[in-house]
C-alpha cells in the first residue's frame, strides 16, 4: 500500500477516527462513562429500595421489621407490588395496641392473685393509760 491519500477522499478527517493500530480514545471514554453510569444507577436502585425502611425506622419495632422484610423480598424477587406495600405501610402510623393490652393483662393479673389478710391495725395512743392497782 502506498502512504498517500486517495484523491477522492476527504482531506479533513474527524477527530474520532483513529489511524490503524492506535487506541480509540472515544471508545475508551464511552466505556468508562458507561461503567460509571451503571455503578451510579445501581446505587440509586439500592437507595430507592431502602426508602421504605428508612421511613419506617422511627416507627414501632414490629412495623419496621415487616417493612424491612417486604423490602428485601421486593429486592430479591423484583416484585414491585411488595415494595409498594412496604412504602404504604411505612407511611402509615399503626396504632399501639400492645401497650394497652399489656396494661389490661397486668391489672387482671393483680385482681386474680389472692391477697394475704392484713394484720389488724394497732392503735397507739399518745400516752399510755395508767392502770389502777388492784384492790385488796
Buried (B, 14 or more C-beta within 10 A) or exposed (E): EEEEEEEEEEEEEEEEEEEEEEEEEEEEEEEEEEEEEEEEEEEEEEEEBBBBBEBBEEBBEEBBEBBBEBBBBBBEEEEEEBBEBBBEBBEEEEEEEEEEEEEEEEEEEEEEEEEEEEEEEEEEEEEEEEEEEEEE
